[in-house]
Every structure is written in structure tokens, then in C-alpha cells.
């Protein structure tokens, strides 16, 4: 969690903190202008779904190698 909270990358949503649930912890992040990823792909049907999945993955790989 500490690593995610300190991340500063344009393709990775930063984590503001955690909120304890009854059986789990929930990550708290800032509100995104276009909502969540599901709402975004429903609204923008021509968006490249594979690219949306690969950008954060590639960003995490890049960050982990530095």
C-alpha cells in the first residue's frame, strides 16, 4: 500500500488511503473525471480495450524496473 500511495505516474491511479471493511480493506482513490473503466468503455465504444488494459500494466513494469 505504501508503494501505491507514493506512486506518481500518469497511467496509474494514486491511492489516497485505505478504509477498513468488515472482511476486507478498500483502497480509496481520487474521483476520476470519466468515472470507472466500465463506465468509460460503455460511453466511448470505439476505445481500444486492449490498450486500456496494457497501459497500466506497462507502466507498472516500467516503475518496478527503476
The first five atom37 places (N, CA, C, CB, O) and aatype in JSON, in Angstrom:
{
  "aatype": [20, 20, 20, 20, 20, 20, 20, 20, 20, 20, 20, 20, 20, 20, 20, 20, 20, 20, 20, 20, 20, 20, 20, 20, 20, 20, 20, 20, 20, 20, 20, 20, 20, 20, 20, 20, 20, 20, 20, 20, 20, 20, 20, 20, 20, 20, 20, 20, 20, 20, 20, 20, 20, 20, 20, 20, 20, 20, 20, 20, 20, 20, 20, 20, 20, 20],
  "atom_mask": [
    [1, 1, 1, 1, 1],
    [1, 1, 1, 1, 1],
    [1, 1, 1, 1, 1],
    [1, 1, 1, 1, 1],
    [1, 1, 1, 1, 1],
    [1, 1, 1, 1, 1],
    [1, 1, 1, 1, 1],
    [1, 1, 1, 1, 1],
    [1, 1, 1, 1, 1],
    [1, 1, 1, 1, 1],
    [1, 1, 1, 1, 1],
    [1, 1, 1, 1, 1],
    [1, 1, 1, 1, 1],
    [1, 1, 1, 1, 1],
    [1, 1, 1, 1, 1],
    [1, 1, 1, 1, 1],
    [1, 1, 1, 1, 1],
    [1, 1, 1, 1, 1],
    [1, 1, 1, 1, 1],
    [1, 1, 1, 1, 1],
    [1, 1, 1, 1, 1],
    [1, 1, 1, 1, 1],
    [1, 1, 1, 1, 1],
    [1, 1, 1, 1, 1],
    [1, 1, 1, 1, 1],
    [1, 1, 1, 1, 1],
    [1, 1, 1, 1, 1],
    [1, 1, 1, 1, 1],
    [1, 1, 1, 1, 1],
    [1, 1, 1, 1, 1],
    [1, 1, 1, 1, 1],
    [1, 1, 1, 1, 1],
    [1, 1, 1, 1, 1],
    [1, 1, 1, 1, 1],
    [1, 1, 1, 1, 1],
    [1, 1, 1, 1, 1],
    [1, 1, 1, 1, 1],
    [1, 1, 1, 1, 1],
    [1, 1, 1, 1, 1],
    [1, 1, 1, 1, 1],
    [1, 1, 1, 1, 1],
    [1, 1, 1, 1, 1],
    [1, 1, 1, 1, 1],
    [1, 1, 1, 1, 1],
    [1, 1, 1, 1, 1],
    [1, 1, 1, 1, 1],
    [1, 1, 1, 1, 1],
    [1, 1, 1, 1, 1],
    [1, 1, 1, 1, 1],
    [1, 1, 1, 1, 1],
    [1, 1, 1, 1, 1],
    [1, 1, 1, 1, 1],
    [1, 1, 1, 1, 1],
    [1, 1, 1, 1, 1],
    [1, 1, 1, 1, 1],
    [1, 1, 1, 1, 1],
    [1, 1, 1, 1, 1],
    [1, 1, 1, 1, 1],
    [1, 1, 1, 1, 1],
    [1, 1, 1, 1, 1],
    [1, 1, 1, 1, 1],
    [1, 1, 1, 1, 1],
    [1, 1, 1, 1, 1],
    [1, 1, 1, 1, 1],
    [1, 1, 1, 1, 1],
    [1, 1, 1, 1, 1]
  ],
  "atom_positions": [
    [[0.81, -1.19, 0.0], [0.0, 0.0, 0.0], [0.86, 1.26, 0.0], [-0.92, 0.0, 1.19], [0.53, 2.23, -0.68]],
    [[1.93, 1.25, 0.74], [2.79, 2.43, 0.81], [3.35, 2.75, -0.56], [3.93, 2.23, 1.83], [3.43, 3.91, -0.95]],
    [[3.75, 1.72, -1.3], [4.3, 1.93, -2.64], [3.23, 2.54, -3.55], [4.82, 0.6, -3.24], [3.52, 3.5, -4.27]],
    [[2.02, 2.01, -3.53], [0.95, 2.55, -4.36], [0.62, 3.99, -3.99], [-0.3, 1.7, -4.24], [0.33, 4.81, -4.86]],
    [[0.66, 4.3, -2.71], [0.34, 5.65, -2.26], [1.38, 6.66, -2.74], [0.24, 5.68, -0.74], [1.04, 7.82, -2.99]],
    [[2.63, 6.25, -2.87], [3.7, 7.15, -3.27], [3.89, 7.25, -4.78], [4.99, 6.71, -2.64], [4.66, 8.08, -5.25]],
    [[3.2, 6.42, -5.53], [3.37, 6.41, -6.98], [2.88, 7.7, -7.61], [2.65, 5.23, -7.59], [1.86, 8.26, -7.22]],
    [[3.62, 8.14, -8.6], [3.24, 9.32, -9.36], [3.51, 9.03, -10.83], [4.02, 10.61, -8.87], [4.6, 9.3, -11.34]],
    [[2.5, 8.48, -11.5], [2.64, 8.11, -12.91], [1.31, 8.41, -13.6], [3.04, 6.59, -13.07], [0.25, 8.15, -13.03]],
    [[1.35, 8.97, -14.81], [0.1, 9.36, -15.48], [-0.84, 8.21, -15.8], [0.43, 10.07, -16.75], [-2.04, 8.45, -15.98]],
    [[-0.36, 6.99, -15.87], [-1.23, 5.85, -16.2], [-1.62, 5.01, -15.01], [-0.54, 4.98, -17.2], [-2.26, 3.96, -15.17]],
    [[-1.26, 5.45, -13.81], [-1.59, 4.7, -12.61], [-2.33, 5.6, -11.63], [-0.32, 4.11, -11.95], [-1.84, 6.67, -11.26]],
    [[-3.5, 5.16, -11.22], [-4.31, 5.91, -10.27], [-3.65, 5.85, -8.88], [-5.76, 5.36, -10.22], [-3.36, 4.77, -8.37]],
    [[-3.43, 7.01, -8.3], [-2.8, 7.02, -6.98], [-3.81, 6.64, -5.9], [-2.19, 8.41, -6.69], [-5.01, 6.87, -6.03]],
    [[-3.3, 6.07, -4.85], [-4.13, 5.64, -3.72], [-3.99, 6.67, -2.6], [-3.71, 4.21, -3.22], [-2.88, 7.02, -2.2]],
    [[-5.11, 7.16, -2.12], [-5.11, 8.15, -1.05], [-5.02, 7.5, 0.33], [-6.35, 9.02, -1.14], [-4.5, 8.09, 1.28]],
    [[-5.54, 6.3, 0.43], [-5.52, 5.6, 1.72], [-6.35, 4.33, 1.64], [-6.05, 6.5, 2.84], [-6.73, 3.89, 0.56]],
    [[-6.62, 3.75, 2.78], [-7.44, 2.55, 2.85], [-8.54, 2.75, 3.87], [-6.59, 1.31, 3.2], [-8.39, 3.5, 4.83]],
    [[-9.65, 2.07, 3.64], [-10.77, 2.1, 4.57], [-11.08, 0.67, 4.97], [-12.03, 2.8, 3.93], [-11.3, -0.19, 4.11]],
    [[-11.1, 0.4, 6.27], [-11.37, -0.97, 6.69], [-12.83, -1.35, 6.49], [-10.99, -1.15, 8.16], [-13.74, -0.58, 6.8]],
    [[-13.04, -2.54, 5.95], [-14.38, -3.09, 5.82], [-14.56, -4.19, 6.84], [-14.63, -3.62, 4.39], [-13.68, -4.42, 7.68]],
    [[-15.67, -4.86, 6.77], [-15.93, -5.94, 7.72], [-14.98, -7.11, 7.52], [-17.38, -6.4, 7.6], [-14.47, -7.68, 8.49]],
    [[-14.73, -7.48, 6.26], [-13.87, -8.62, 5.95], [-12.69, -8.27, 5.05], [-14.67, -9.7, 5.31], [-11.88, -9.14, 4.72]],
    [[-12.57, -7.02, 4.66], [-11.52, -6.63, 3.73], [-11.17, -5.15, 3.92], [-11.96, -6.89, 2.28], [-11.79, -4.44, 4.7]],
    [[-10.15, -4.72, 3.19], [-9.79, -3.31, 3.15], [-10.15, -2.77, 1.78], [-8.28, -3.1, 3.46], [-10.01, -3.48, 0.78]],
    [[-10.61, -1.55, 1.72], [-10.94, -0.91, 0.45], [-9.93, 0.19, 0.19], [-12.4, -0.34, 0.47], [-9.62, 0.99, 1.08]],
    [[-9.41, 0.24, -1.04], [-8.48, 1.31, -1.4], [-9.29, 2.56, -1.76], [-7.56, 0.88, -2.59], [-10.3, 2.47, -2.45]],
    [[-8.83, 3.7, -1.3], [-9.5, 4.97, -1.56], [-8.66, 5.76, -2.55], [-9.72, 5.78, -0.23], [-7.46, 5.98, -2.33]],
    [[-9.29, 6.19, -3.63], [-8.58, 6.97, -4.65], [-9.39, 8.23, -4.97], [-8.34, 6.12, -5.93], [-10.54, 8.39, -4.54]],
    [[-8.77, 9.11, -5.73], [-9.47, 10.34, -6.14], [-10.55, 10.0, -7.15], [-8.47, 11.36, -6.74], [-10.48, 8.98, -7.84]],
    [[-11.56, 10.87, -7.23], [-12.63, 10.72, -8.2], [-12.07, 10.99, -9.59], [-13.81, 11.67, -7.89], [-11.38, 11.98, -9.81]],
    [[-12.38, 10.11, -10.53], [-11.89, 10.26, -11.89], [-12.96, 10.94, -12.75], [-11.49, 8.89, -12.49], [-14.14, 10.62, -12.62]],
    [[-12.56, 11.85, -13.61], [-13.49, 12.65, -14.42], [-14.42, 11.8, -15.27], [-12.71, 13.6, -15.31], [-15.58, 12.16, -15.46]],
    [[-13.94, 10.68, -15.79], [-14.75, 9.82, -16.66], [-15.32, 8.62, -15.92], [-13.93, 9.35, -17.84], [-15.83, 7.7, -16.55]],
    [[-15.25, 8.62, -14.59], [-15.78, 7.51, -13.81], [-14.86, 6.31, -13.85], [-17.15, 7.11, -14.32], [-13.66, 6.45, -14.09]],
    [[-15.41, 5.14, -13.62], [-14.58, 3.93, -13.62], [-14.4, 3.41, -15.04], [-15.21, 2.84, -12.72], [-15.02, 3.9, -15.98]],
    [[-13.56, 2.41, -15.18], [-13.21, 1.89, -16.5], [-14.42, 1.31, -17.22], [-12.13, 0.81, -16.37], [-14.52, 1.44, -18.44]],
    [[-15.34, 0.68, -16.51], [-16.52, 0.11, -17.15], [-17.42, 1.2, -17.73], [-17.31, -0.73, -16.16], [-17.91, 1.06, -18.86]],
    [[-17.63, 2.27, -16.98], [-18.43, 3.39, -17.48], [-17.77, 4.02, -18.7], [-18.63, 4.45, -16.39], [-18.45, 4.42, -19.65]],
    [[-16.45, 4.12, -18.67], [-15.7, 4.73, -19.77], [-15.85, 3.94, -21.07], [-14.23, 4.84, -19.39], [-16.11, 4.53, -22.11]],
    [[-15.69, 2.63, -21.02], [-15.78, 1.84, -22.25], [-17.22, 1.75, -22.76], [-15.23, 0.44, -22.02], [-17.43, 1.56, -23.96]],
    [[-18.2, 1.88, -21.88], [-19.59, 1.92, -22.34], [-19.89, 3.23, -23.07], [-20.56, 1.75, -21.15], [-20.61, 3.25, -24.06]],
    [[-19.32, 4.32, -22.56], [-19.56, 5.63, -23.16], [-18.74, 5.81, -24.45], [-19.21, 6.74, -22.17], [-19.25, 6.36, -25.43]],
    [[-17.51, 5.37, -24.44], [-16.62, 5.51, -25.59], [-16.39, 4.13, -26.21], [-15.25, 6.18, -25.18], [-15.38, 3.49, -25.95]],
    [[-17.33, 3.7, -27.01], [-17.32, 2.33, -27.52], [-16.19, 2.05, -28.5], [-18.64, 2.03, -28.19], [-15.82, 0.89, -28.7]],
    [[-15.63, 3.07, -29.11], [-14.56, 2.84, -30.09], [-13.17, 2.79, -29.46], [-14.6, 3.92, -31.14], [-12.18, 2.61, -30.17]],
    [[-13.08, 2.95, -28.14], [-11.78, 2.93, -27.48], [-11.15, 1.53, -27.58], [-11.93, 3.35, -25.99], [-11.86, 0.52, -27.57]],
    [[-9.86, 1.5, -27.67], [-9.12, 0.24, -27.77], [-9.04, -0.4, -26.38], [-7.68, 0.48, -28.36], [-8.28, 0.06, -25.52]],
    [[-9.8, -1.46, -26.15], [-9.87, -2.1, -24.83], [-8.53, -2.71, -24.43], [-10.95, -3.18, -24.82], [-8.13, -2.64, -23.26]],
    [[-7.84, -3.31, -25.37], [-6.55, -3.92, -25.07], [-5.54, -2.86, -24.61], [-6.0, -4.67, -26.31], [-4.77, -3.1, -23.68]],
    [[-5.56, -1.7, -25.25], [-4.65, -0.62, -24.84], [-4.96, -0.14, -23.43], [-4.75, 0.56, -25.83], [-4.05, 0.16, -22.66]],
    [[-6.24, -0.07, -23.07], [-6.62, 0.35, -21.72], [-6.09, -0.62, -20.66], [-8.14, 0.46, -21.61], [-5.75, -0.21, -19.56]],
    [[-6.02, -1.89, -21.0], [-5.51, -2.89, -20.07], [-3.99, -2.85, -20.03], [-6.0, -4.29, -20.47], [-3.38, -2.99, -18.96]],
    [[-3.37, -2.66, -21.19], [-1.91, -2.74, -21.27], [-1.19, -1.5, -20.74], [-1.5, -2.96, -22.7], [-0.08, -1.63, -20.22]],
    [[-1.77, -0.32, -20.85], [-1.09, 0.89, -20.38], [-0.72, 0.83, -18.9], [-1.96, 2.1, -20.64], [0.44, 1.07, -18.56]],
    [[-1.66, 0.52, -18.01], [-1.27, 0.42, -16.59], [-0.28, -0.71, -16.33], [-2.51, 0.21, -15.73], [0.64, -0.56, -15.52]],
    [[-0.45, -1.83, -17.02], [0.48, -2.94, -16.86], [1.89, -2.53, -17.27], [0.02, -4.15, -17.69], [2.85, -2.78, -16.54]],
    [[2.01, -1.91, -18.43], [3.31, -1.47, -18.9], [3.92, -0.42, -17.98], [3.2, -0.91, -20.31], [5.14, -0.4, -17.77]],
    [[3.08, 0.44, -17.43], [3.56, 1.47, -16.51], [4.11, 0.85, -15.23], [2.43, 2.45, -16.17], [5.14, 1.29, -14.71]],
    [[3.42, -0.18, -14.71], [3.89, -0.85, -13.5], [5.22, -1.55, -13.75], [2.84, -1.86, -13.01], [6.1, -1.54, -12.89]],
    [[5.37, -2.15, -14.93], [6.64, -2.8, -15.27], [7.75, -1.77, -15.33], [6.54, -3.55, -16.62], [8.84, -2.0, -14.82]],
    [[7.46, -0.63, -15.95], [8.46, 0.43, -16.05], [8.87, 0.95, -14.67], [7.94, 1.57, -16.9], [10.05, 1.16, -14.41]],
    [[7.91, 1.16, -13.81], [8.19, 1.68, -12.47], [8.96, 0.64, -11.66], [6.87, 2.06, -11.75], [9.87, 1.01, -10.91]],
    [[8.61, -0.63, -11.78], [9.28, -1.66, -10.97], [10.71, -1.89, -11.39], [8.52, -2.96, -11.04], [11.49, -2.44, -10.61]],
    [[11.09, -1.5, -12.59], [12.46, -1.71, -13.04], [13.37, -0.53, -12.69], [12.48, -1.94, -14.53], [14.58, -0.58, -12.93]],
    [[12.81, 0.53, -12.12], [13.63, 1.7, -11.76], [13.88, 1.78, -10.28], [12.97, 2.98, -12.22], [14.55, 2.7, -9.81]]
  ]
}
